[in-house]
Structures are given as structure tokens and as C-alpha cells.
Amino acid sequence: MTDRVKSTSATEAKGSVKEAIGKLTGDARVEAEGKAQKRQVQPSKAAPRSK
């Protein structure tokens, strides 16, 4: 379980860095890649939680 959490947070961090670099440099493609990478990691909010 910790391996998945680490890789998920690492992927999200990489996406955040890409997004920030894209904003700083004005590169819309890199910024969009970062946003997409962050979105890929986040769980769907529409899916109900099981109890």
C-alpha cells in the first residue's frame, strides 16, 4: 500500500512541477500535460465510497 501512495504522490508532484514550469515559461503544452498528469492521479469524486 505504501508503494502505491508514494508513486501516486510522486506522480502528482511531477504534474504540479510541470504545470508550474509551463506557467512560468508560457508553454501551454507543458502546462496542460502537468494538469492532465495531476487529474489522472486524483480519484473520481463522482464515485461513491464503500463503507
C-alpha positions as CSV (number, residue, x, y, z in Angstrom):
1,M,0.0,0.0,0.0
2,T,2.8,2.5,0.8
3,D,4.4,1.9,-2.6
4,R,1.2,2.9,-4.3
5,V,0.8,6.0,-2.1
6,K,4.4,7.0,-2.8
7,S,4.1,6.6,-6.5
8,T,0.8,8.4,-6.6
9,S,2.1,11.4,-4.7
10,A,5.3,11.4,-6.8
11,T,3.2,11.5,-9.9
12,E,1.1,14.3,-8.6
13,A,4.2,16.2,-7.6
14,K,5.7,15.8,-11.1
15,G,2.4,17.1,-12.6
16,S,2.5,20.1,-10.3
17,V,6.0,20.9,-11.3
18,K,5.2,20.5,-15.0
19,E,2.2,22.8,-14.6
20,A,4.3,25.4,-12.8
21,I,7.1,25.3,-15.3
22,G,4.5,25.7,-18.1
23,K,3.0,28.7,-16.5
24,L,6.5,30.3,-15.9
25,T,7.7,29.7,-19.4
26,G,4.4,30.4,-21.1
27,D,4.4,26.9,-22.6
28,A,0.7,25.9,-22.8
29,R,1.6,22.3,-23.8
30,V,3.7,21.6,-20.8
31,E,1.2,23.3,-18.5
32,A,-1.6,21.1,-20.0
33,E,0.5,18.0,-19.6
34,G,1.0,18.8,-15.9
35,K,-2.7,19.4,-15.3
36,A,-3.6,16.1,-17.1
37,Q,-1.0,14.2,-15.0
38,K,-2.4,15.6,-11.8
39,R,-6.0,14.8,-12.9
40,Q,-5.0,11.3,-13.7
41,V,-3.9,10.7,-10.1
42,Q,-6.9,12.2,-8.3
43,P,-9.7,9.7,-7.6
44,S,-13.1,10.3,-9.2
45,K,-15.3,12.4,-6.9
46,A,-18.4,11.1,-8.6
47,A,-17.8,7.5,-7.4
48,P,-19.5,6.8,-4.1
49,R,-17.3,5.4,-1.2
50,S,-18.0,1.9,0.0
51,K,-18.3,1.5,3.8
